[in-house]
Amino acid sequence: MEDSLRALKNVKIHFLALALTVICEFFGTYVVRLPIGSVAFFPMLYALILGFIIGLPAFKVLKLSDQEDSSYLINISVMLLLARYGTLVGPNFYKILDSGLALIMQEFGNLGTIIFAVPVAVWLGLKEETIGAGHSIGREGNVALISEIYGLDSAAGRGVMGVYICGTLLGSIFFGFMASIIASWNIFSIESLAMAAGTGSASMMTATVGALQAVHPEKSEMIAAYGAASNMLTSLDGLYMSLFIGLPMSKWLYRVCYKVKYGVKPELTDK
C-alpha cells in the first residue's frame, strides 16, 4: 500500500505519461502497406516504443525507483482499463454467448505455441530452460507455477523468467505489429483474431485490440468486447491448462526433441 501511494505521488511519472499521451495522440493512426501485409501504427504503439526508449539506462531519464513506481501505476491503470472493457462486454453479451464454445476452445490455441517454441528452443541449444520458456507466454501465473515446481533458481525457472522479462519489455510491441499484419491478410475472421488477443496479459491484449481496431475501426466495440472476454477466460483457466496440459506437453516434446538432436534422453530435475 505504501509503495502504491509513493508511486501515485511521483510527479515525474505522471508528467511523462501525459507528455507521451499528447505526443502520440497528435500523430494519430497510420496504416502502412508492406509486402508481408499491412502494419497499423497507432498511439499506444508509439507510446510503448517511446517509453521503452526513454527507459533505457543510456538516456538517464528514469531512475530505477521511477521504473519501480511505474510498475505499481500500471496495475492501477490496468484495473481502470479492464473496467472500461467490462462495459463493452455487457452490450455485446449475446454475441459473445453465441461464440461461447469458440471462446472456451481458443485456450487450446494458446497451447499450440508449444509445438513451435520447444523445438526451436532445443535447436538453439537450450536445455531444461526449454520447459519453463516454452510451456506458455510466461506471465505471472506461469512464473508462480514454475517457481512452485522447480524453483526460480533452476534451469526451468531461468527459462520462464527470460520469457517473462522479454514479454514485459517487448510483448505488447510485438503483439501490436503481428496483429495488424495478420488482420490485413483477411484469412481469419476479425472475431477469431479478437478472441486470440486474450492470452492472459492485459497489456498484450490491449495492444492487440488496438491494432485490430486500427485495421477495422467500424468494429471497434465488438473487437474490444471479444478481446476482454477472451482474456478473462484465459486468466481464469490458463493456469490449470498450463499445469495439466501445457507443462506435461512441453516436457514430453522436450524429451523427444532433445533425443533427436543429441541422441540421448535428457536428465530432468522433475521426473
C-alpha positions in Angstrom: 0.0 0.0 0.0 2.8 2.4 0.9 4.6 1.6 -2.4 1.4 2.4 -4.3 0.9 5.7 -2.5 4.5 6.6 -3.2 4.1 5.8 -6.9 0.9 8.0 -7.0 3.0 10.9 -5.7 5.7 10.6 -8.3 5.1 13.7 -10.4 7.8 12.8 -13.0 6.0 9.6 -14.0 2.6 11.4 -14.3 4.2 14.2 -16.4 6.0 11.8 -18.7 2.8 9.7 -19.2 0.8 12.8 -20.0 3.5 14.1 -22.4 3.8 10.8 -24.2 0.0 10.6 -24.5 -0.3 14.0 -26.0 2.5 13.5 -28.4 1.3 10.0 -29.5 -2.3 11.1 -29.9 -1.2 14.0 -32.0 0.3 11.7 -34.6 -2.8 9.5 -34.7 -3.2 6.2 -36.6 -1.5 5.2 -39.8 -1.7 2.0 -41.8 1.4 1.2 -43.9 1.2 -1.4 -46.7 4.1 -3.8 -46.8 4.8 -6.9 -48.9 4.0 -9.1 -45.9 0.8 -7.3 -45.1 -0.4 -4.0 -43.6 1.1 -2.7 -40.4 -1.0 -0.4 -38.2 0.8 2.3 -36.3 -1.4 3.7 -33.5 -0.9 5.9 -30.5 -0.5 3.1 -27.9 2.2 1.5 -30.1 4.1 4.8 -30.3 3.8 5.2 -26.5 5.2 1.7 -25.9 8.2 2.3 -28.2 8.9 5.7 -26.8 8.5 4.5 -23.2 10.9 1.7 -23.9 13.5 4.1 -25.3 13.4 6.7 -22.6 13.6 3.9 -20.0 17.0 2.7 -21.3 19.8 3.4 -18.8 21.8 5.3 -21.5 19.2 8.2 -21.6 19.2 8.6 -17.8 15.6 9.9 -17.9 14.2 7.4 -15.4 15.9 6.1 -12.2 15.4 2.6 -11.1 13.0 3.9 -8.4 10.9 5.6 -11.1 10.6 2.4 -13.0 9.5 0.6 -9.9 6.9 3.2 -9.3 5.7 2.8 -12.8 5.0 -0.9 -12.2 2.6 0.0 -9.4 0.9 2.6 -11.6 0.5 0.0 -14.4 -1.5 -2.2 -12.0 -3.9 0.7 -11.2 -4.2 1.7 -14.9 -5.0 -1.8 -15.9 -7.8 -2.0 -13.4 -9.4 1.1 -14.9 -8.8 -0.2 -18.4 -10.4 -3.6 -17.6 -13.4 -1.8 -16.0 -13.8 0.1 -19.3 -13.6 -3.1 -21.3 -16.2 -4.7 -19.0 -18.7 -2.0 -20.0 -18.3 -3.2 -23.6 -18.8 -6.9 -22.8 -22.3 -6.2 -21.4 -23.9 -4.7 -24.6 -22.3 -7.5 -26.7 -23.2 -10.3 -24.2 -25.4 -12.2 -26.6 -22.9 -12.1 -29.4 -20.2 -13.4 -27.1 -22.6 -16.1 -25.8 -23.1 -17.2 -29.4 -19.3 -17.8 -29.6 -19.2 -19.4 -26.1 -17.7 -22.7 -27.3 -15.2 -21.0 -29.5 -14.1 -18.8 -26.6 -13.6 -21.9 -24.4 -11.8 -23.9 -27.1 -9.5 -21.0 -28.0 -7.5 -21.7 -24.9 -6.2 -24.8 -26.7 -4.9 -22.4 -29.3 -2.6 -20.9 -26.7 -1.1 -24.3 -26.2 -0.3 -24.6 -29.9 2.7 -22.3 -29.5 4.4 -25.2 -27.6 4.7 -27.1 -30.8 6.8 -24.3 -32.3 8.6 -23.0 -29.2 10.0 -26.2 -27.8 11.7 -27.5 -30.9 13.2 -24.0 -31.7 14.5 -23.7 -28.1 16.2 -27.1 -28.3 17.6 -26.2 -31.7 19.1 -23.0 -30.2 20.8 -25.0 -27.6 18.6 -24.5 -24.5 18.4 -27.4 -22.1 15.9 -27.7 -19.3 15.3 -23.9 -19.7 13.1 -25.0 -22.6 10.4 -26.3 -20.3 10.0 -23.1 -18.4 10.3 -20.9 -21.5 8.1 -23.0 -23.9 5.1 -24.1 -21.9 3.3 -20.7 -22.0 3.8 -17.0 -22.7 5.2 -16.8 -19.2 3.0 -14.4 -17.4 2.7 -14.0 -13.6 0.6 -17.2 -13.1 3.1 -19.3 -15.1 6.1 -17.8 -13.2 4.4 -18.9 -10.0 3.7 -22.4 -11.4 7.3 -23.0 -12.4 8.6 -21.4 -9.2 6.4 -23.9 -7.2 7.5 -27.0 -9.1 11.1 -26.2 -10.0 12.1 -23.0 -8.2 13.2 -19.8 -9.9 16.8 -20.6 -9.4 16.5 -23.7 -11.5 17.0 -24.1 -15.3 13.2 -24.1 -15.9 13.0 -21.0 -13.6 15.5 -19.2 -15.7 13.6 -20.1 -18.8 10.2 -18.8 -17.6 11.8 -15.6 -16.2 13.5 -15.0 -19.5 10.2 -15.2 -21.3 8.5 -13.1 -18.6 11.1 -10.3 -18.9 11.1 -10.3 -22.7 7.3 -10.3 -22.7 7.2 -7.4 -20.3 9.6 -5.3 -22.3 8.7 -6.2 -25.9 5.5 -8.3 -25.8 3.0 -5.6 -26.3 5.0 -4.1 -29.2 5.3 -7.5 -30.9 1.6 -8.3 -30.4 0.6 -4.9 -31.9 2.7 -5.4 -35.0 1.7 -9.1 -35.6 -2.0 -8.4 -35.1 -2.1 -5.7 -37.7 -0.1 -7.7 -40.2 -2.2 -10.9 -39.8 -5.5 -8.9 -39.8 -4.6 -7.4 -43.2 -4.2 -10.9 -44.7 -8.0 -11.4 -44.4 -7.6 -15.2 -43.9 -9.1 -15.1 -40.3 -12.4 -13.5 -39.2 -12.0 -10.4 -37.1 -13.9 -12.2 -34.3 -11.3 -15.0 -34.2 -8.4 -12.5 -34.1 -10.2 -10.6 -31.3 -10.5 -13.8 -29.3 -6.8 -14.6 -29.9 -6.0 -11.3 -28.3 -6.8 -12.8 -24.9 -3.6 -14.5 -23.8 -3.8 -13.7 -20.1 -1.9 -10.5 -20.3 -3.9 -7.2 -20.1 -1.2 -5.1 -21.7 -0.6 -7.5 -24.7 -4.4 -7.9 -25.1 -4.8 -4.1 -25.2 -2.0 -3.7 -27.8 -3.6 -6.5 -30.0 -7.1 -5.0 -29.6 -5.7 -1.5 -30.5 -4.0 -2.9 -33.7 -7.2 -4.7 -34.8 -9.3 -1.6 -34.2 -6.9 0.4 -36.3 -7.5 -2.1 -39.2 -11.3 -2.4 -38.6 -12.4 0.8 -36.9 -16.0 0.0 -37.8 -16.0 -3.0 -35.4 -14.1 -1.3 -32.5 -16.6 -2.2 -29.7 -17.0 -5.8 -30.8 -13.2 -6.3 -31.0 -12.7 -4.9 -27.5 -15.6 -7.0 -26.1 -14.3 -10.2 -27.6 -10.7 -9.5 -26.5 -11.8 -8.7 -23.0 -14.0 -11.8 -22.6 -11.3 -14.0 -24.0 -8.6 -12.5 -21.8 -10.9 -13.0 -18.7 -11.4 -16.7 -19.6 -7.7 -17.3 -20.2 -6.9 -15.6 -16.9 -9.3 -18.0 -15.1 -8.4 -21.3 -16.7 -4.9 -20.6 -18.1 -3.1 -21.7 -15.0 -5.0 -25.1 -15.0 -4.3 -25.6 -18.7 -0.6 -25.0 -18.1 -0.5 -27.3 -15.1 -2.4 -30.2 -16.5 -1.7 -29.9 -20.3 0.9 -27.3 -21.2 3.6 -28.3 -18.8 3.4 -32.1 -19.4 3.2 -31.5 -23.2 6.3 -29.3 -23.0 8.2 -31.9 -21.0 7.3 -34.7 -23.4 8.1 -32.7 -26.5 11.4 -31.6 -24.9 12.4 -35.2 -24.4 11.6 -36.0 -28.0 13.5 -33.1 -29.5 16.4 -33.5 -27.1 16.8 -37.2 -28.1 16.6 -36.3 -31.8 19.3 -33.7 -31.5 21.7 -35.3 -29.0 20.8 -39.0 -29.3 20.3 -39.5 -25.6 17.5 -38.9 -23.2 17.7 -35.7 -21.1 18.1 -35.6 -17.4 15.2 -33.8 -15.9 15.1 -32.2 -12.5 11.4 -33.0 -12.2 10.7 -36.6 -13.3 
